[in-house]
Amino acid sequence: MIKILDVISQIRRLDGTFHKREQRVADFVLSNLEQATRLTQNEIAESAEVSVATVNRFCQTLGCEGYRDFNIRLAQSVAVSLQYLGGPSRTDSESEQLITQVFGALVDTLNLVRFQLVNDTIQQSVSLLTTARRISFIGVGGGSANVAREGANRFFRLGIPTEAHADGYFQRMLASTLSEGDVIFAISASGHPAELVDSVAIARQYGARSISLTKTGTPLAKAADITIGVDIPEDQDIFKPSASRLVFMAIIDVLAAGTARKRPEMVKEYMRRIRTSIVSVTEDTGPKPIGD
């Protein structure tokens, strides 16, 4: 039997195809999602005006082992889904309101995290990155994986062999090739992905050092040699992108700038080479960002 992860979607998918009495259960559950998670099997049956046996058949039709299994999966699904279900969506926001909301939240979050950063931790991270023979940035999912790529983009230009990877299976294999002098840099907003925790442990086993940029007190924070811990509250507006990835990028910029200042002559030469290599493409020799 296929494990049902999203009970709400499964009920919707089968809606209209249930047997008549099971359909009553489906209608009641869909109309009372939050309440249904707190009801017993008997209470569901009474509310839907069906027998307890019908409720049990309904659960099995969905692919659950029984009512208890259904109730657990429904509770998990509702906990995640309620913020996305019901209520009118705001579609009448003016551009000015959107700009103020998004930029305001970003500025507020940057200021909040600014005072969470520990100077000694930043300095330790810069010192470790400055002397690194090789830096491997790792992250999973959308935001953290993109920040990892940004980390590689910032540090390769400093003359340090740098890479970024988002595949958990590959991260573990990569970690096993690291050794003394190498640094694995793990990034995660939640601090829980097993791929990152495992990769840090593997790399440390072979002598590599590790840095994590993540939420304080999490498994990843505890796994690394140095942890840059930040606690970023998530905005309740589900339509606004999270500010965490931009805050993480700002921290990466701090580390890159600090590392560059530790090896100025070498960095200036690499940046000169990079800038020269793209003059033929841009046809502009004036002050420009490195890259595009």
Disulfide bonds with the S-S distance in Angstrom:
none
